[in-house]
Amino acid sequence: MLDQPSIQSFYGRVSHSGLRSPSKTTSSSPPRLGGGFTSQEASAFISSTSSRDWSPKGEYAPTDIDAISPGPGCVMINGRVVNLTKKPWTRSQSSGMRASGYIKMVIRDDTGIIVVKFFYARVVLPIRLGALVRVWTPHVSINDPKAPSQHDGLYVSVFPERDNSCHVELEEETIDSVICKRPLGYNGKTLPELMTLENFTGGGHEIRDCKILVCVKSIGQRKRFTFKKDSQDKVAEILEIVVLDDTFEAILSLWADTIDSATTWKPSSTVLLVTNPGWKGTTKGKGKIRINPSTYIDVDPDMYDASWLRNHAQRMAKKDHVNPLFPNEAFDVPYFESSPNRIKYTLADIDEFVRAGPIETFMGYFSLHITELQVAKLHLRNMMCSTECCGVPIFANAAQASCKQCDQEVILRPNPRIVGQLSDETGSVNGGKLVWAEEAWKLLLGRSTQELVAEPPQTLKNLEYQMKNVRVTLLMGWSPEVGKLAVCKVYG
């Protein structure tokens, strides 16, 4: 009788670890990881997916959000990010093409709002608040089952690195682009539930769907702190931004998910329309607001009130700037000096001229007494030179300094407070309120900015004694664009 093969002969031995015996496997084949793919294959696919241009296999219809019907159907959504949450998690090297985190975006166009959960393995898009995003998806759900009630509505979940039928893309746009920037409910004149910061802090924050329109005044420095969670030390970052309108000022707190959004915001230029802002009370005379899951932030909305507020903030910035840059384009000094008519004015003359609200530029000569010079005092306080960056004043006894907000090197100019009172027979003016040209400083102090900061303290004290009660002739001008009296040149 021939020996019949047993069932066990068709199977190799299994080791205690649950793997086949090495004698029964091919040693040349690499181990299979991540759903049948090797780590090399997964890496090659991911890199090729991120580097090539995605081309849809079917037709995706561009659709407004309010016209989208839940269920299967290839649609293309175009809108701006108004809320953002990032959730990375620990991902092992052998996890293949499993997701290593997701970015939950609330996207708004001119018709409605939709929640998009973008999963990623290795390709992370630099998504920020206000970014223009385009999403291709073959299916739209009714709502995210784990989302708060404020986000009830349409919901999309995409994983482009794993599913070629969906895709997410950031669109390039120009500075003056107004695509999807018209606020929801705006009729061209008014916006429902829009209130001032003063009304919001006075109790308006209790109103559902309340809105505030604010302009960025200054951007603070990133702060990192450690806290306890689940008996473990956690590290968090926070960025505080001072915002204002024409009634009040407040501090907007940005946490780790949204901090990068502020890198493109500019003080006295970026306007934010905040819907359902969180309220944290007041501190140091300023309200504190935060971003909740139900908060929507429209960056530079396309509305009349935003343009008015931006102009108001720029006027206030010029007025409150510690050391405005001299406007060389506003005053033609060589042409004025070549004029045969050289008329001397008094401070009373320029005061009367400015109060009349002229629209033309004025230039003239003034003979004034320097009653006080504070160069040595400011040197002791490390405030001899100054400027502003990110809406924050910078003082130092140096010609250059680093901004603590953006880490960029900025050029400092002599502090206008060096000159105290300037007076003539009709009145006086504070030298710290004037805009000084670089050439005027060199002629007045007899040295450049680099030479001034290198002088020892005793030399600066001697300079104060020499310049006190000295009469000088100043070529000064006034322009409606500048809004301040500017010193163009100094004569002995």
Secondary structure, 3 states (H helix, E strand, C coil): CCCCCCHHHHCCCECCCCCECHHHCCCCCCCCECCCECHHHHHHHHHHHHHCCCCCCCCCEECCHHHCCCEEEEEEEEEEEEEEEEEECCCCCCCCCCCCEEEEEEEECCCCEEEEEEEECCCCCCCCCCCEEEEEEEEEECCCCCCCHHHCCEEEEECCCCCCCCEEEECCCCCCCCCCCCCCCCCCCCCCCEECHHHHHCCHHHCCCCEEEEEEEEECCCEEEEEEECCEEEEEEEEEEEEECCCCEEEEEEECCCHHHHHHCCCCCCEEEEECCEEEEEECCEEEEECCCCCEEEECCCCHHHHHHHHHHHHHHHHHCCCCCCCHHHCCHHHHHCCCCCCEECHHHHHHHHHCCCCCCEEEEEEEEECCECHHHHHHCCCCEEEEECCEEEEECCCEEECCCCCCEEECEECHHHECEEECCCCEEEHHHCEECHHHHHHHHCCCHHHHHCCCHHHHHHHHHHHCCEEEEEEEEECCCCCCEEEEEEEC
